[in-house]
Amino acid sequence: MEAFNKLLKQINLDVRQNKRFIFGIDGLSRSGKTTLTNMLLSMLSEREIEGIAIHLDDHIVERSKRYNTGCEEWHEYYYLQWDIERLRKTLFENLIHSEEIELPYYDNEKDQYIDKTLNLADKEIIIVEGIFLQREEWKSYLDYTVFIDCPRDVRFGRENSQTQENIEKFRNRYWKAEDFYMEKLRPEEKANLVISYFELLKESAGDGQ
């Protein structure tokens, strides 16, 4: 697939430059970000390139900081789901040069996070994957960003049936935040490469080889 050929050329180019490279995988909820991330990690492994993935959903804050805060639900999801400034300082500012960084990892069952050390020594490529990745506070730390384009109805269809029953939560919390992000920051325009979810699906099934 043409998009993946572009990615491979970019990876090979950046590895030859002998510096750590920061890949961003952006896209709305259920668009296939983790699928693409895993495919890239597999590609790197096949080429004996040291890579690691960081999933932003591992670093959200406790529920009390993102629910029932008095703000509108979409605002909670977009602005409060992560400690934006803390992640900028502890994660993004340290991606290029640090061999170890300390990050807050969220435990969903305990509704708390614990700081853990992430080892980046010898890593040639770091993939950061998450929704709203190209927000103004983080965008400049990414060397190359891919945005996965996937229609809302397809993404909603990928949710389990129980989750789909609470459609008001999607309307008031998730979709309004997504609309805000798409209209305000125009991530498709700013990304270095846009990949269709359907192309990704075909490639992951092995049809695009």
C-alpha positions as CSV (number, residue, x, y, z in Angstrom):
1,M,0.0,0.0,0.0
2,E,1.3,3.4,-0.9
3,A,0.8,4.9,2.5
4,F,2.8,2.1,4.2
5,N,5.6,2.4,1.6
6,K,5.9,6.1,2.5
7,L,6.1,5.1,6.2
8,L,8.8,2.6,5.5
9,K,10.8,5.0,3.5
10,Q,10.5,7.6,6.3
11,I,11.6,5.1,8.9
12,N,14.6,4.0,6.8
13,L,15.6,7.6,6.2
14,D,15.3,8.6,9.8
15,V,17.2,5.6,11.2
16,R,20.1,6.4,8.8
17,Q,20.3,9.9,10.3
18,N,21.5,8.2,13.5
19,K,19.2,10.0,15.8
20,R,16.1,9.0,17.9
21,F,12.9,9.6,15.9
22,I,9.5,10.4,17.4
23,F,6.5,9.0,15.5
24,G,3.0,10.2,16.3
25,I,-0.1,8.1,15.6
26,D,-3.1,10.3,15.8
27,G,-6.8,9.5,15.2
28,L,-10.2,9.6,16.9
29,S,-11.5,6.9,19.2
30,R,-11.6,3.4,17.7
31,S,-10.0,4.5,14.4
32,G,-7.3,1.9,14.5
33,K,-4.4,3.7,16.2
34,T,-3.2,0.6,18.2
35,T,-3.5,-1.6,15.1
36,L,-1.2,0.7,13.2
37,T,1.2,1.0,16.1
38,N,1.5,-2.8,16.4
39,M,2.1,-3.1,12.7
40,L,4.9,-0.5,12.9
41,L,6.5,-2.3,15.8
42,S,6.4,-5.5,13.8
43,M,8.0,-3.8,10.8
44,L,10.7,-2.3,13.0
45,S,11.5,-5.7,14.6
46,E,11.8,-7.3,11.2
47,R,14.4,-4.7,10.3
48,E,16.2,-5.0,13.6
49,I,15.4,-1.5,14.5
50,E,14.9,-0.8,18.2
51,G,11.4,0.7,18.8
52,I,8.9,1.2,21.6
53,A,5.3,2.4,21.8
54,I,3.8,4.7,24.3
55,H,0.0,4.7,24.6
56,L,-1.5,7.9,26.0
57,D,-4.5,6.0,27.4
58,D,-2.1,4.4,29.9
59,H,-1.5,7.9,31.4
60,I,-5.0,9.3,32.1
61,V,-5.9,10.9,35.4
62,E,-8.2,9.6,38.2
63,R,-12.0,9.7,37.6
64,S,-12.6,12.4,40.1
65,K,-10.4,14.7,38.0
66,R,-12.3,14.0,34.7
67,Y,-15.9,13.4,35.8
68,N,-18.4,15.6,37.6
69,T,-16.0,18.5,37.6
70,G,-18.7,21.1,36.9
71,C,-17.4,21.5,33.3
72,E,-19.2,20.3,30.3
73,E,-18.6,16.7,29.5
74,W,-16.8,17.3,26.2
75,H,-14.5,19.8,28.0
76,E,-13.7,17.1,30.7
77,Y,-12.8,14.6,28.0
78,Y,-10.7,17.0,25.9
79,Y,-8.9,19.0,28.5
80,L,-9.0,16.9,31.8
81,Q,-8.7,13.3,30.7
82,W,-4.9,13.8,30.8
83,D,-2.7,16.1,32.8
84,I,-1.6,17.8,29.6
85,E,1.1,20.0,31.2
86,R,2.6,17.2,33.3
87,L,2.8,14.9,30.3
88,R,4.4,17.7,28.3
89,K,7.1,18.1,30.9
90,T,7.7,14.4,32.0
91,L,7.1,12.7,28.6
92,F,7.3,14.8,25.5
93,E,10.2,17.0,26.7
94,N,12.3,14.0,27.5
95,L,11.6,11.8,24.4
96,I,14.6,12.8,22.3
97,H,17.5,12.6,24.8
98,S,16.5,10.7,27.9
99,E,17.4,7.1,28.5
100,E,14.8,6.8,31.3
101,I,11.7,8.7,32.1
102,E,9.3,8.5,35.0
103,L,5.6,8.5,33.9
104,P,2.2,8.1,35.7
105,Y,0.5,4.9,34.7
106,Y,-3.2,4.6,35.4
107,D,-4.7,1.6,37.1
108,N,-8.4,1.4,36.0
109,E,-9.5,-1.1,38.7
110,K,-7.9,0.9,41.6
111,D,-8.7,4.3,40.0
112,Q,-5.2,5.6,40.7
113,Y,-1.9,6.0,39.0
114,I,1.6,5.0,40.0
115,D,4.8,6.4,38.7
116,K,6.9,3.9,36.8
117,T,10.2,4.2,35.0
118,L,10.2,3.7,31.2
119,N,13.4,2.6,29.7
120,L,14.3,4.3,26.4
121,A,17.9,3.3,26.2
122,D,19.0,2.2,22.7
123,K,15.5,3.0,21.3
124,E,15.9,4.4,17.8
125,I,12.2,5.0,17.2
126,I,9.5,6.0,19.7
127,I,5.9,5.7,18.7
128,V,3.4,7.9,20.7
129,E,-0.2,6.8,20.1
130,G,-3.3,8.5,21.2
131,I,-6.3,10.7,20.5
132,F,-5.9,14.5,20.4
133,L,-2.2,13.9,19.9
134,Q,-1.7,17.0,17.8
135,R,-2.9,19.4,20.4
136,E,-0.8,22.5,20.6
137,E,1.0,21.5,23.8
138,W,2.4,18.3,22.3
139,K,2.6,18.7,18.5
140,S,6.0,20.3,18.3
141,Y,7.7,17.3,20.0
142,L,6.7,14.9,17.2
143,D,9.0,14.4,14.2
144,Y,6.4,12.7,12.0
145,T,2.7,12.3,12.5
146,V,0.2,9.9,10.9
147,F,-3.5,10.6,11.2
148,I,-6.0,7.7,10.7
149,D,-9.2,8.8,9.0
150,C,-12.2,6.7,10.0
151,P,-15.9,7.6,9.7
152,R,-17.8,8.1,13.0
153,D,-20.4,5.4,12.2
154,V,-17.7,2.8,11.6
155,R,-15.9,3.8,14.8
156,F,-19.1,3.6,16.8
157,G,-19.8,0.2,15.3
158,R,-16.5,-1.0,16.7
159,E,-17.7,-0.4,20.3
160,N,-19.3,-3.3,22.2
161,S,-23.1,-3.5,22.3
162,Q,-23.2,-2.5,26.0
163,T,-21.2,0.7,25.4
164,Q,-23.3,1.6,22.3
165,E,-26.4,1.7,24.5
166,N,-25.1,4.8,26.3
167,I,-25.2,6.9,23.1
168,E,-25.9,10.1,25.0
169,K,-22.4,9.9,26.5
170,F,-21.0,9.7,23.0
171,R,-23.1,12.7,21.9
172,N,-22.3,14.9,24.9
173,R,-18.8,13.8,25.9
174,Y,-16.8,12.1,23.1
175,W,-18.3,13.4,19.8
176,K,-18.4,17.1,20.9
177,A,-14.7,16.9,21.9
178,E,-13.8,15.2,18.6
179,D,-15.7,17.9,16.7
180,F,-13.8,20.6,18.6
181,Y,-10.5,19.0,17.9
182,M,-11.2,18.5,14.2
183,E,-12.5,22.0,13.7
184,K,-10.0,23.9,15.9
185,L,-6.7,22.1,15.2
186,R,-7.4,20.4,11.8
187,P,-5.2,17.4,12.5
188,E,-5.8,15.8,9.1
189,E,-4.3,18.9,7.4
190,K,-1.3,19.1,9.9
191,A,-0.4,15.5,9.8
192,N,2.5,14.4,7.6
193,L,0.5,11.4,6.3
194,V,-3.2,10.5,6.4
195,I,-4.2,6.8,6.3
196,S,-7.7,5.6,5.7
197,Y,-9.0,3.0,8.2
198,F,-10.1,0.9,5.3
199,E,-6.6,0.9,3.9
200,L,-5.3,0.0,7.3
201,L,-7.8,-2.8,7.7
202,K,-6.8,-4.2,4.3
203,E,-3.1,-4.0,5.1
204,S,-3.5,-5.6,8.5
205,A,-5.4,-8.5,6.9
206,G,-2.4,-9.1,4.6
207,D,-4.2,-8.1,1.4
208,G,-2.0,-5.1,0.8
209,Q,1.2,-7.0,0.5
